[in-house]
């Protein structure tokens, strides 16, 4: 199901480890991605 894999963790408005797949996007929101790696493989 959605939200169980933790592959989409981002920093939202200064709060770490937020799930992007379960977050409603709002105007002015600050989103920072974590390291672009999944299971030790670089995402291209």
C-alpha positions in Angstrom: 0.0 0.0 0.0 0.9 3.6 -0.2 3.3 4.9 2.5 4.8 1.6 3.6 8.1 1.6 1.6 9.6 4.9 2.9 11.2 5.5 -0.6 9.7 9.0 -0.8 10.9 10.5 2.5 11.5 14.2 2.2 12.0 17.3 4.4 8.9 19.4 4.3 8.9 22.9 5.9 11.9 21.9 8.0 10.3 18.7 9.3 12.4 15.6 8.4 11.1 12.2 7.3 7.8 13.2 5.8 6.2 10.9 3.2 5.8 12.8 0.0 3.3 10.2 -1.3 0.9 11.0 1.6 1.4 14.8 1.6 -1.0 17.3 0.0 1.0 20.0 -1.9 0.2 23.5 -0.8 1.4 26.9 -2.2 4.6 28.1 -0.5 5.5 24.7 0.8 9.3 24.0 1.1 10.3 20.5 0.1 13.8 19.1 0.1 14.7 15.6 -1.1 16.9 13.3 0.9 19.9 11.6 -0.8 18.8 10.3 -4.2 19.5 6.6 -3.4 17.2 3.7 -3.1 18.5 0.3 -1.8 22.1 1.4 -2.4 21.5 2.2 -6.1 21.7 5.8 -7.5 18.5 7.1 -9.0 19.1 8.5 -12.4 
